[in-house]
Amino acid sequence: MRPFDYQRAERLEHAAQLTADAGTMAIAGGTNLLDLMKLEVEAPDTLVDLNRLPMAEIADTDDGGLFIGALATNTATAVDTRVRRDYPVLARAILAGATQQLRNKATTGGNLCQRTRCYYFYNIDQPCNKREPGTGCGAIGGFNRIHAILGASDQCIATYPGDMAVALSALGATVETSTASGKRRIPVRDFHRLPGDMPQKDNVLEPGEVITGVTLPPPPGGKQLYRKARDRASYAFALVSVAAVVRMKDSKIAHAALAFGGLAHKPWHDERIDDLLTGAAPSDALFGKAADLLLDQARGWGDNDFKIPLARRALIATLREATGTNV
């Protein structure tokens, strides 16, 4: 690990000022950042500790939704009575993630900002445009079993590894941020970026912009599911995951919102799927059309070709369970 300076932010405005400087990174739980620093993938000049800021609350909002502070731990969020009752897809996604010890330290803001687990990104002896722009993408033409089948570019085919953000996308959550000059609200579906020709930029945060929390809309009701296909039954990143919020009325789908993990550089949400399902009577034919929409631009890179049929099966199985359809 390379030497670095360490500062504690005493106020939100102070944190925004400190993190605006080049070479400065914020740290909360550190469950991802510290590993990257040990491997010299990240080498910040200064770490700004956010843990003294009052951002760990989970509170009701005026419109009947829920606010989850940026420093609320994954454990605190997953076990919160309101989350378990009204947003069970979020609790299930978090509990499908890392070990209990990591969930005790990992925070809402840090989870959103975690970086890819691409083997080439983690190995500083390998080419990686995300880590060092212009060096190439070792995964293209290399070993790419865990890599993207949607939204990739010729610069990067990495995937976003998190579970929590996939559930937040299905729920239509909003990321709240603060800078020295004001505040911003970013739909979580727009928070992460596709690689394009700037794969080194994972999300839309600007220098000096600090996540203060996430706001969930009023509870959507209906059936909420999180299905995760992975290499082992626990503590593994998703090969494919599906977060689904589906509400039925009069034997038809009154509301549907789905998001997918393990497929792209961000939690994947396709409005066309939600629109197709809403108002329709559930059937295997309908679910097949939804899978066709999801995968109409899908591309495998060799080792990860299996993700295309796996994503289809995961989507159809999730919709069958969510609608109570046995066909």
C-alpha positions in Angstrom: 0.0 0.0 0.0 1.3 3.4 -0.9 1.6 6.2 1.7 -1.4 8.5 2.0 -2.7 11.4 4.1 -5.8 10.9 6.3 -8.4 13.5 7.2 -11.7 13.4 9.0 -14.6 15.4 7.7 -16.4 17.2 10.6 -19.2 18.6 8.5 -20.8 17.8 5.1 -19.6 21.0 3.6 -16.1 20.2 4.8 -16.3 16.7 3.2 -17.4 18.2 -0.1 -14.5 20.7 -0.1 -11.9 18.0 0.7 -13.1 15.5 -1.8 -13.1 18.1 -4.6 -9.3 17.9 -4.6 -7.6 15.7 -7.2 -6.1 12.5 -5.7 -8.6 12.6 -2.8 -11.1 9.8 -2.1 -13.8 9.4 0.5 -13.9 6.4 2.8 -16.7 5.0 5.1 -16.7 1.2 5.6 -13.8 0.7 3.3 -14.7 -2.8 2.5 -13.9 -2.4 -1.2 -11.5 0.6 -1.2 -9.0 -0.8 1.3 -8.6 -4.0 -0.8 -8.0 -1.9 -3.9 -5.4 0.2 -2.1 -3.6 -2.9 -0.9 -3.4 -4.1 -4.5 -2.3 -0.6 -5.7 -5.3 -0.5 -8.0 -6.3 2.7 -6.1 -3.5 5.0 -4.7 -5.2 8.1 -3.3 -3.0 10.9 -2.0 -5.6 11.6 0.7 -8.4 9.7 2.3 -11.3 11.6 3.8 -13.1 9.7 6.5 -16.9 10.4 6.5 -17.8 8.4 9.5 -18.3 11.4 11.8 -21.0 12.9 9.6 -24.7 12.3 10.8 -25.7 10.2 7.8 -26.6 6.8 9.3 -30.3 7.3 9.9 -33.2 5.4 8.3 -36.3 7.6 8.5 -39.8 7.9 7.1 -40.3 10.5 4.4 -43.2 12.9 4.3 -44.7 11.2 1.2 -44.8 7.8 2.9 -41.4 6.6 1.5 -38.2 5.8 3.3 -34.8 7.6 3.5 -31.7 5.5 4.0 -28.6 7.5 5.0 -25.4 7.1 3.2 -23.6 5.8 6.3 -26.4 3.3 7.2 -24.7 -0.1 7.2 -26.0 -2.9 5.0 -26.9 -4.8 8.1 -28.9 -2.0 9.6 -30.8 -1.5 6.3 -31.5 -5.2 5.8 -32.9 -5.8 9.3 -34.9 -2.6 9.5 -38.5 -3.4 10.2 -39.8 -1.0 7.5 -37.4 -2.3 4.9 -38.3 -6.0 5.6 -42.1 -5.2 5.6 -42.4 -2.7 2.7 -39.3 -3.2 0.5 -38.4 -6.9 1.0 -36.6 -7.1 -2.4 -34.0 -4.7 -0.9 -33.5 -6.7 2.2 -33.2 -9.9 0.2 -30.7 -8.4 -2.2 -28.5 -7.2 0.6 -28.6 -10.5 2.4 -27.7 -12.3 -0.8 -24.5 -10.3 -0.9 -21.4 -10.4 1.2 -20.7 -12.0 4.6 -22.3 -10.7 7.8 -18.9 -9.2 8.8 -18.8 -7.2 5.6 -22.4 -6.1 5.8 -21.7 -4.8 9.3 -19.2 -2.4 7.8 -20.4 -1.7 4.3 -22.5 1.4 3.9 -25.2 2.5 1.5 -23.0 5.1 -0.2 -20.0 2.9 -0.4 -22.1 0.0 -1.8 -23.3 2.2 -4.6 -19.7 3.2 -5.4 -18.1 -0.2 -5.3 -16.0 -1.0 -8.3 -15.9 -4.0 -10.7 -14.4 -7.3 -9.7 -13.0 -7.9 -13.2 -9.8 -10.0 -12.9 -7.9 -7.6 -15.2 -8.9 -4.6 -13.2 -7.6 -6.1 -10.0 -4.3 -7.2 -11.5 -2.0 -4.2 -12.1 0.2 -6.3 -14.4 -2.7 -6.7 -16.9 -4.1 -4.2 -19.4 -7.3 -2.4 -18.2 -8.8 0.7 -19.6 -10.9 1.2 -16.4 -7.8 1.2 -14.2 -5.4 2.9 -16.7 -7.2 4.4 -19.7 -5.6 3.6 -23.1 -3.9 0.3 -22.1 -6.6 -1.9 -23.6 -9.1 -4.4 -22.2 -7.6 -7.7 -21.2 -11.0 -9.3 -20.8 -11.8 -8.9 -24.5 -10.1 -11.9 -26.0 -9.1 -13.1 -22.5 -11.0 -14.9 -19.8 -14.4 -13.2 -19.5 -16.7 -15.6 -17.8 -18.1 -13.0 -15.3 -18.3 -10.2 -17.9 -21.0 -8.1 -19.5 -23.4 -9.2 -22.2 -25.3 -5.9 -22.3 -24.1 -2.3 -22.6 -20.4 -3.1 -23.2 -18.0 -1.2 -25.5 -14.8 -2.0 -27.2 -13.1 -0.2 -24.3 -14.5 -2.3 -21.4 -16.8 -5.3 -20.8 -16.7 -5.3 -17.0 -19.8 -5.6 -14.9 -21.1 -3.8 -11.8 -20.9 -6.4 -9.0 -23.5 -5.1 -6.4 -26.8 -6.5 -5.3 -28.3 -3.6 -3.4 -28.4 -1.2 -6.3 -30.2 -3.8 -8.5 -33.1 -3.8 -6.0 -33.0 0.0 -5.7 -33.3 0.2 -9.4 -36.4 -2.0 -9.4 -37.9 0.1 -6.7 -37.2 3.4 -8.5 -35.1 4.8 -5.7 -33.3 8.2 -5.9 -29.7 8.9 -4.8 -29.3 12.1 -2.8 -26.0 14.0 -3.0 -24.5 17.2 -1.7 -21.7 19.5 -3.0 -20.2 22.8 -1.7 -22.7 24.6 -3.9 -25.9 22.7 -3.5 -27.7 19.3 -3.6 -28.7 17.0 -6.3 -31.3 14.1 -6.7 -30.2 11.4 -9.2 -32.5 8.5 -10.1 -30.6 5.3 -9.2 -31.2 4.0 -12.7 -29.1 7.0 -14.0 -26.4 6.9 -11.3 -24.1 4.3 -12.9 -22.6 4.8 -16.3 -22.0 2.5 -19.2 -18.4 2.3 -20.3 -18.5 4.0 -23.7 -15.1 5.5 -24.3 -14.7 6.5 -20.6 -14.7 3.2 -18.7 -12.7 4.7 -15.9 -15.8 6.7 -14.8 -18.2 4.3 -13.1 -20.9 6.8 -12.1 -22.1 10.4 -12.5 -20.6 11.8 -9.3 -18.5 14.9 -9.8 -15.4 15.8 -7.7 -16.6 17.1 -4.3 -20.0 15.5 -4.6 -20.9 13.3 -1.6 -23.7 10.8 -1.4 -25.9 11.7 1.6 -28.5 8.9 1.2 -31.1 7.1 -0.9 -34.8 7.8 -0.9 -37.3 5.1 -1.6 -40.8 6.0 -3.0 -43.9 4.9 -1.1 -44.1 1.1 -0.8 -45.2 -0.5 -4.2 -46.9 -3.5 -2.6 -47.3 -6.7 -4.6 -44.8 -9.5 -4.8 -41.1 -8.5 -4.5 -38.4 -11.1 -5.4 -34.7 -11.2 -5.8 -33.2 -14.2 -7.7 -29.5 -14.6 -7.9 -27.6 -17.1 -9.9 -24.0 -17.5 -8.8 -21.1 -20.0 -8.8 -21.7 -21.0 -5.1 -24.7 -20.7 -2.8 -23.2 -18.0 -0.6 -20.8 -15.0 -0.7 -20.4 -14.9 -4.5 -21.1 -12.2 -7.0 -24.0 -12.6 -9.4 -23.6 -14.2 -12.8 -27.2 -13.1 -13.3 -29.6 -11.5 -10.9 -33.2 -10.3 -11.2 -35.0 -7.9 -8.9 -38.7 -7.9 -9.5 -41.6 -5.8 -8.1 -44.9 -7.1 -9.5 -48.5 -6.3 -8.4 -51.4 -8.3 -9.7 -55.1 -7.2 -10.1 -58.0 -9.1 -11.7 -55.6 -11.8 -13.0 -53.5 -9.2 -14.8 -50.2 -7.5 -14.1 -51.1 -4.1 -12.7 -47.5 -3.0 -12.1 -44.2 -4.4 -13.0 -40.6 -3.1 -12.5 -37.6 -5.3 -13.1 -33.9 -4.8 -12.8 -31.0 -7.1 -13.6 -27.5 -7.6 -12.2 -24.4 -9.3 -13.5 -25.2 -8.3 -17.1 -23.8 -4.9 -17.6 -21.6 -2.1 -16.2 -24.6 -0.9 -14.2 -27.8 -2.4 -12.8 -29.8 -3.0 -16.0 -33.3 -1.6 -16.3 -35.2 -1.8 -19.6 -38.4 0.3 -19.6 -39.8 -1.7 -22.5 -40.1 -4.8 -20.3 -42.0 -3.0 -17.6 -44.3 -1.5 -20.3 -44.9 -4.9 -22.0 -45.8 -6.6 -18.7 -48.1 -3.9 -17.2 -51.7 -4.5 -18.0 -51.1 -8.0 -19.6 -52.3 -11.4 -18.5 -49.3 -13.5 -17.4 -48.3 -16.4 -19.7 -45.1 -18.1 -20.8 -45.5 -16.4 -24.2 -45.5 -13.0 -22.5 -42.5 -13.8 -20.4 -40.7 -15.1 -23.5 -41.3 -11.7 -25.2 -39.9 -9.9 -22.1 -36.8 -12.0 -22.3 -36.5 -11.3 -26.0 -36.6 -7.5 -25.2 -34.0 -7.9 -22.5 -31.6 -9.8 -24.7 -32.2 -8.3 -28.1 -28.8 -6.6 -28.0 -27.0 -9.2 -25.9 -23.5 -10.3 -26.9 -21.3 -12.9 -25.4 -17.5 -12.8 -25.5 -16.8 -16.5 -25.4 -16.5 -17.7 -21.8 -19.7 -15.8 -20.8 -21.9 -16.9 -23.7 -23.9 -19.0 -21.2 -25.2 -15.8 -19.5 -27.6 -15.2 -22.4 -29.7 -18.4 -21.9 -29.2 -18.1 -18.1 -30.6 -14.6 -18.1 -33.6 -15.8 -20.1 -34.3 -18.6 -17.7 -33.8 -16.4 -14.6 -36.2 -13.8 -15.9 -38.9 -16.3 -16.8 -38.6 -18.2 -13.5 -38.8 -14.9 -11.6 -41.9 -13.8 -13.5 -43.6 -17.1 -13.0 -43.1 -16.9 -9.2 -44.0 -13.2 -9.0 -47.3 -13.8 -10.8 -48.2 -17.2 -9.4 -48.2 -18.7 -12.8 -47.6 -22.4 -13.3 -47.3 -23.1 -17.0 
